C-alpha cells in the first residue's frame, strides 16, 4: 500500500477484508480517503491518485478500479475528478462495499 509522505497520517485508512468484517464506509470516510490522496492539494484527483486511494481501500485491482471510477464520475471529461464530481465518485465507491477497520 502506497503512503505518500505528504498524506495526513490522521486520515482514516480503509482495509477491505470481507463483507462481514469492519465498519461499512460512509460518505465522510470515503471523502477523507480521496482528499488524503490528493497529494498536491489542487482539488483534483488524477488517475494515479485514484489508483493509490483505491489501493488503500483494499481494491484487488486498483488501476482498473481507478479507470472505471474515472469513467463513471468524470462528468466533464477532463480526465480528473474535481470537487463538483467528488460526490459521484463517493457514491460509486460506496456501492463497491468497502469496509473500514
N, C-alpha and C positions, 0 to 999 in steps of 0.2 A: 504494500500500500504506500503510495507516494504521500509525503508530508512536506510540502514546501516550507522553508524557513519563515516566509512572510505570513504564514497561516496562523491565525489566532489559536493558541493552544487551549483556550477556554471553550471553544466551539465544540458542541457535542459531536462525537463520532458515531457513525452508524455501522452496524455489522449485520449482514444478512446471514442468518444461520438456517432456521427452518420456520415454517409457518406458525409454530406454537411457542417459540422462544422469543423473549424480548417484548418490548412495548411497540405497538403499532406506531408508525410515523404519523406526525400531524403536520399541518402546513408550516407552522413556525419552525419546527425542527428541520424540515426539508429545506426551507428558505435559508436557514442558518448554514446548512451544509453547502448550498450553492454559493452563498455570499462568502463563505470561507475560501472557496476555491477560485473566486475572482481575485487572483493573486496580484494583479496590477491595479486593482481597485478603480477600474474605469467604468464600472456599472454594466459591463457587457461580458457575457460568458462565451468564450471561444470554444471550438470543438475540443481542443486539448484540455482546457479547464473542465469541461463537461466530463471528459473521459476520466480525469482524476477524481472528480466528485462521485461519479458512478462507481469507480473502483473503491472509494471509501465507504460507499453504501453496501458494498459486497457483491456487486454485479459480477457474474461469471464471465461476461464478455463486455467490459466497459467501453471499448471502442465502438462496438456495434450498437450498444445502448445509447451512447452519445450521439451517434449518427441518426438513429431513429428519433431520439428526443429532439434533436435539432430540426429534423424534417417536420416533426409534429408541431413544435412550438414556435419556430421562426416564421411568424406570420408575414413579415415584410420581405423575407427572402434575402436579407443582407449577410447571412452566414453567421450571425451572432444572436444570442439571446439577450435582449435589453430588458430594462426594468418593466416596460409595458408588457413584455411577453413572459415574464417570470411566473405569473400565476398559472399560465397554461402549462409551463414546464413542471411546476409543482404538482398540479393535478395529474399530469401524465405519470409522474414519478410515484405518486401515492397509489395509483391504480396497479402498480407493479408489486405492491405488498411488502416493501422493505420494513425491517424491524430494527429498533434501537435497543442496545443492551443497557 
